[in-house]
Amino acid sequence: MISRLLPALFLLALGLSAAESRPPNIVLILADDLGTAPVAAYGNPYYQTPALDRLAREGTRFDSAYSACPVCSPTRAAIMTGQYPARTRVTDFIAGGNFPHERLLQPEWTKYLALSATTIAEDLRERGYVTALFGKWHLARAYTGPDSVAEGPDRQGFDETFITHKPSKNQDPTKDPHGVAGITERALDFIGRHRDRPFFLYLPHNSIHAPIMAPPQLVEKHRARPGSDRPENNAVIAAMMEILDASVARVVARLEELGLRENTIVIFYSDNGGLLADASQYPLRGGKAQLYEGGIRVPLIVRWPGKIPADRVSSMPVTSVDFLPTLLEFSGKPLPAGRVIDGVSLASHLRGGPAPSREAIYWHYPHYHSAGDGGPASALRAGDWKLIEYHEHTLTGTGRSPELFNLQSDPTESKNIAAAEPARVRELLAKLAAFRAATAAQMPTVNPRHDPIAAKKRKKGGEG
């Protein structure tokens, strides 16, 4: 008994608690297909998200946070590795769509996260963390079944795992179809069992991914509320957000109940923007599978009481590859030299410092998608400038020519000013080309069997 008390007595003599003497716990909550509109802290009062709004008041909210891709698997790989999808070669949702008749052929991309990749879970485990993933993985070569095991999260640094999947359209909406309750219960249990050591808890939810469904009584509650008739407001999504927000509230309450509030970083983020078939992403243009802001602008809220300033809004453009270097710096042991990482650490900025310098953020999506628009494309944001390059135009001279927007003066991307800024377009196209060369990005190729009539009857590319 005395021997067990000695470490605690030593810390007390130094004026430190056990929690203060160890690296911070990390809870990363990832929503699925969630743009900024359904989070009330981003300005839409129709959606009710009190737990997320509280996190924003108690931490930092980013109003220019992006996902690494407009669909899910590439973003998830980027979070895990700190590398852009172009570099990991996980460039589409797994297993992707088949579009044999389009003008371009999609490249032979990697339909799983290679075991040779070093994940943030592996990094943190080496630093003494216990790690867990409860929810959606979607980085193995198969979504379900035996082939989903070889590249599972238990092979990528996670000590405890519980995999969930999106529901079928025929599931009972009253029976936790998206698995929110199951994920939450495991999270609460994990926190309780590992309160005395640093932990990394990754909670990638399936909500609000299609098929959207929620208990009818809850849906009717939101359908009766003012604003439910607007295209950006969907009563079913509002009900799903209420359920997801309640999960966040329970996780945060558990941390506070166990005295872990001040030594736990809580992060809320999403893998891509919302599906336009379910709701408009107003005021942003476009949606999932598109490189317009509605497809890649996502919520990001980070809370660490006493370390990260409260009620702060950052306008720094940030993206998925920034999580790994940021969290490793917060763990007390930054990245080892020589590791190829595309992200920048936000640690100093989150503590209240200036934004780190960054030339640009890049996207590379050389694929077609049933919900997409414009075909395979790359994009970058450099300062206030945003350029989208469509590969059909680059490779064949057809389709959409490059589009240029100034996001400061035109956040809705309503005015393509490429024709008025030819020098800037050339400059940004050169940056995109240099980025693709540096990451060995795979490109689509011209399809010798292009059939425009058959292409109009595209095989459904999946939802990703």
ABEGO torsion letter per residue (X at the ends): XAAAAAAAAAAAAAGBBAAAABBBBBBBBBBBGBBAAABAAAGBAABBBAAAAAAAAABBBBAABBBABABAAAAAAAAAAGBBAAAAGBABBOAEBBBAABABBBBBBBABBBAABBBAAAAAAAAGBBBBBBEBAGABABABEAAAAAABAAAAGBABBBBBBBBBAABBAAAGAAGAAAAAAAAAAAAAAAAABBBBBBBBBAOABOBBBBBAAAAAAAAABBGAABAABBAAAAAAAAAAAAAAAAAAAAAAAAGAAAABBBBBBBABBBBAAABBAOABBEBBGBABAAAABBBBBBBBBGABBBGBBBABBBBAAAAAAAAAAAAGBBBBBGBBBABBBAAAAAAGBBBBBBABBBBBBABBBAABBGEBBBBBBBEABBBBBBAAAAAAGBEBBBBBBBAAABAAGABBAAAABAAAAAAAAAAAAAAAAAAGBBBBBBBAABBAAAAAABBBAEAX
